[in-house]
Amino acid sequence: MIVNERRTPEGLLVAVCDEEVLGETFESDDLSLTVTEEFYGGDEADESAVIDSLARATVANIVGTRAVELAIEEGVIDEANVLEVGSTLHAQLLRMS
């Protein structure tokens, strides 16, 4: 998986994606999702590093079946809030303080 962390005035923004979806565009009905290098590109990470980043995130965008399923397994994302976009999964996280 690939993780990109950015500090913003509002907190930590984390983008996570499966390696194979980087650069791809997924569409279904009225949704279109492009997994750009600019936003999702970052460092290769194992599951432990991904979990650590998501645990610290204020906002997170997660794309790819493996990445989203890991977030569900770890209780970061509720499965009911996952979108199926084309052949992949997408989820967003927003922590309110």
C-alpha positions in Angstrom: 0.0 0.0 0.0 1.0 3.6 -0.4 0.6 6.3 2.3 0.8 10.0 1.9 0.6 12.2 5.1 0.2 16.0 5.0 0.0 18.4 7.9 -2.8 21.0 7.4 -4.1 23.7 9.7 -7.0 21.4 10.5 -4.9 18.4 11.3 -3.3 15.4 9.6 -4.6 14.5 6.2 -3.8 10.9 5.2 -4.2 9.3 1.8 -3.9 5.6 1.4 -4.2 3.4 -1.7 -3.4 0.0 -3.0 -0.3 0.2 -5.2 -2.2 -1.2 -8.3 -4.9 1.5 -8.2 -2.5 4.5 -8.3 -3.0 6.3 -11.6 -6.3 4.6 -12.3 -9.8 6.0 -12.8 -12.8 4.2 -11.5 -16.4 5.0 -12.5 -19.9 3.9 -11.5 -23.2 5.6 -12.2 -22.6 9.3 -11.4 -19.3 8.8 -9.6 -15.8 9.1 -11.0 -12.7 8.6 -8.9 -9.2 9.2 -10.2 -6.4 8.0 -7.9 -3.7 10.6 -8.8 -0.1 10.5 -8.0 -0.3 14.1 -6.8 -2.8 13.3 -4.0 -2.2 9.6 -3.3 1.5 9.2 -4.2 3.8 8.7 -1.3 5.7 6.0 0.5 5.2 2.3 0.3 3.9 1.0 3.7 3.1 -2.2 5.3 -0.2 -2.8 7.2 1.3 -1.7 10.5 2.4 1.7 9.1 -1.0 2.2 7.4 -2.8 1.5 10.6 -0.6 3.9 12.5 -1.2 6.7 9.9 -5.0 6.1 10.0 -5.0 6.1 13.8 -3.4 9.6 13.8 -5.4 11.0 10.9 -7.9 13.8 11.3 -9.1 13.3 7.7 -8.3 10.2 5.5 -9.1 9.1 2.0 -8.7 5.4 1.4 -8.9 3.7 -2.1 -8.4 0.0 -3.0 -9.9 -3.2 -1.8 -7.0 -4.2 0.4 -6.6 -0.8 2.0 -10.3 -0.3 2.7 -10.7 -3.9 4.0 -7.7 -3.3 6.4 -9.4 -0.1 7.7 -12.6 -2.0 8.3 -10.8 -4.8 10.1 -9.1 -2.3 12.3 -12.3 -0.5 13.2 -11.2 2.8 11.5 -14.0 2.6 8.9 -17.5 1.2 9.2 -18.3 -1.1 6.4 -21.7 0.5 5.9 -19.9 3.7 4.9 -17.8 2.2 2.1 -18.5 3.1 -1.6 -18.0 0.7 -4.4 -16.7 2.7 -7.4 -16.2 0.6 -10.4 -14.0 -2.3 -9.5 -12.6 -0.8 -6.3 -13.6 0.4 -2.8 -13.4 3.9 -1.4 -13.8 5.3 2.1 -13.3 8.6 3.8 -12.7 9.4 7.4 -13.3 12.6 9.3 -12.6 12.9 13.0 -14.4 15.7 14.8 -12.9 17.0 18.0 
